[in-house]
Amino acid sequence: MRPGRNRILLIGGAVGVLAIAAYSAGVLWRASRATTESARELQAASEIRFTTARLDHPPDGGFEWFSAPAVFADAVSFHDRLYLCGPAGLFEYDSQGILKRRFRPGLELPAAPLGTLAVGTAGGQPELYITTAGEGLVILGDGGFRQIRPVEPAYRKLTSVLPLSTGQVLLGTEKDGVIVYDGKQIKAFHPSLAKLSVTSLAGDYANLWVGTIDRGLLHFHAGQVDSFGTSEGLPDPQVLSIAVDADRAFAGTPAGVAEFDGGKFARTLAPGTFARALFVHSDTLLIGTLEQGVVPVPLRTAAARPLVRQPQMPAARIEHIFRMDANLYAVARDGVYSLGSDGNSWQSILQSEAALLADGHISALAADAAGRLWVGYFDRGLDVIDSGFARATHIENDAVFCVNRIAVDPHGRRTAVATANGLVMFDSAARQRQTLTRQDGLIANHVTDVELQADGMLIATPAGLTIVDAAGTRSLNAFHGLVNNHVYAIASEGRTILAGTLGGLSVLEDGVVKASYTTSNSRLKHHWITALGRVGDDWFAGTYGAGVLRLDGMGQWRSFPEASDAFVVNPNAMLVTESRVYAGTLDRGLYAYDRRIGRWTAITAGLPSRNVTALAARGGYIYIGTDNGLVRILEQNLENR
C-alpha cells in the first residue's frame, strides 16, 4: 500500500473515530440531560407547594368573642415557659402557672383549631411547632409567628408533628400520610407512608413509628415498612398514641396497649384500657385514659396489668403526658396535673378558666324575643344565654344532646329545638315542656330542621317531611312525590314550602308536591341541598358541593360568579337580613351577599375557624357559630368587607 493512501486511510479512520466519539458523547449528553430533567421532574412532582407568611397581630375587625372552655390537647416546654394548646388557641404560662399570653385562632393565629406541639430546629434555632386542622403548620420563633401553608388543602390538615435530629420536621396529615419539612421544602416522606390517616408519630428518621386511624401501626426502618394490625397482635386497628423507649415501642389503642421489642410484637398490656396517651417512666408505663386519669402499668411483671388508680387522680380525660425538667405532668382537657414526690399521686397545678359557653363546637343558633341567645352544640346539648350575656343555663339530657336546629317564635311564646332524638319544645321562660317523636306523629325521631308557623310547624327528618297545622299532623316522603326522603332544610312563604333534600329540591303548594328540581332536569349544579332562604322574589339554596345557587320566580336556577363553585354550605347555615345574605361554609369561612350590589365576599379574618356552622341575627348583630367557638359583630361593620 502506498504512503499517500495510508495517510488518507489514517485520516479517514481518525475522522470516523472522532465522529463516533462525538456521536457517543452526544448520546451520553442527551441521556444525561434526560436523566437530569427526569430527576428534576420527579423532584418537582414530589415537592408540595406552600406559602410562608409572617403573622402580625391583625385588628379584630369588630368581632366580639364568647368565652368557651380552653380545652387542652398538648403541652411542651419552650424558652422556660409552658405552652398549652387546644382547639381554642395557644396559652403561654410562666413557671408559677400564671397565664401570660393567649393566642387565638382567627386573630393572632390562622382561623383553624390547633392540635399538637413540639420543639425543633428546622429554622436553625429552637422553634415551637404548632399543627392546625386546616391551615398547615404554625411556627413560633425569635421573630414571632409564621405560617407554613401548603397550597393543596389536604396537606393543611395536620394531626401530628415530630422534629428530627437532622433538623427536619415530620408532619402527619389527616388523609395524605407523612410529609417532611426541612425549612425550605415540603415533600412526601416516603411512598409507603402516603395516603394514610395519621394519628401519631414517634421515633426518629431511622426508626419511625406511625399510628393510623384504621390501618394499625407502621414501622419504617432501613427504607422498608412493617405493618401491624390486629392479626399481628395490635388490640385495635386504631392507634391513638405511641411511646418509644430505646428498642421498645408502645402503641396505645381503644382496647389496650401493644408492646414491641426490636421491631417485633411482644405482648399486650392493659387489655381493655382506652390508651389516649403513653409515657415510659422508669419501669412503668403510664397510660392516659379516656375517663380514668393516668393508669400505671408495671413493665417488669409478666402479667403487666394496671395498678389500682390512685384516688388523688380525678377521673379525667388525659391527652398528653410529658416531662419538664425533673417532673412529670399530665395534660387533661381541663387542666394540668403534676406527679407528686411520692411517685404515686397527682396534684392539680393548673386549671382552665371559667367560660360562658359549655363547649366550642356550635351547631345551631337562635335569638329570641326576650333577647336571649340559644346556642346548640354538636354533642353537648344547648346553652340559653341571658339578655345581658352574663350567665348561661346549660341543658343537656337524653333528648337535648345533638342539636341540629333551633327555631324561635317571633312572639316569644315557644322555641323548638331539633335534635337527633326528637323535637324538643320550650316555653316562653325557656323551660323544657315536651319532646315530640314518632309516637307523637313525626315521620322519624331524628329532626334535621324545623320552622315554626302561626298555626303549626314544618319538621324535616331523614325519612321525609312532617307538617303540623290546624288540620292535624301528616307526613310526606318519596312515595308522595318528594324528590328524596332525606330532608335537610325547609323554608316557606305563604302557601309555598321548599324542601331541600339529599337528591334535589321539592316545591310544595298547599302541602302537595308541585315541582322537583335535580341535576338531571334543571340547571341545579348539585343535588344535595343543605340550606334555604327567601330573598325578595327568589330563593337562595346552599348546596353540599356547588356553593350557593338561586332559584328565581320563573323556576330557573342561576349561579353566582363568586359563590357557585365547588364548596360546601353547612346544613342550615344560612341567614337573610334586610341588607345581606350570609352562608356558612365548611372550609371557606363566612360568605356575605350584598343585596344592593348583588355581590358575594368571603370573610375569614376574625373567625375562630373557617368552618362556619350556624348563624343568627339580633339587635343589629350577626352571631357566627363555628366548630371552634362563637363570635358576634355589628352588621354595619361587615359592610366595608
Secondary structure, 3 states (H helix, E strand, C coil): CCHHHHHHHHHHHHHHHHHHHHHHHHHHHHHHHHHHHHHHHHHHHHECCEEEEECCCCCCCCCEEECCCCCCCEEEEECCEEEEEECCEEEEECCCCCEEEEECECCCECCCCEEEEEEECCCCCCEEEEEEECCCEEEEECCEEEEEEECCHHHHEEEEEEECCCCCEEEEECCCCEEEECCCCEEECCHHHCCCCEEEEEEECCEEEEEECCCCEEEEECCEEEEECHHHCCCCCCCCEEEEECCEEEEEECCEEEEEECCEEEEEECCCCCCCEEEEECCEEEEECCCCCEEEEECCCCCCCCCCCCCCCCCCCEEEEEEECCEEEEEECCEEEEECCCCCCEEEEEECCCCCCCCCCEEEEEECCCCCEEEEECCCCEEEECCCCCCEEEECCCCCCCEEEEEECCCCCEEEEEECCEEEEEECCCCEEEEECHHHCCCCCCCCEEEEECCEEEEEECCEEEEEECCEEEEECHHHCCCCCCEEEEEEECCEEEEEECCEEEEEECCEEEEEECCCCCCCCCCCEEEEEEECCEEEEEEECCCEEEECCCCCEEECCCCCCCCEEEEEEEEECCCEEEEEECCCCEEEEECCCCEEEEECCCCCCCCEEEEEEECCEEEEEECCEEEEEEHHHHCCC
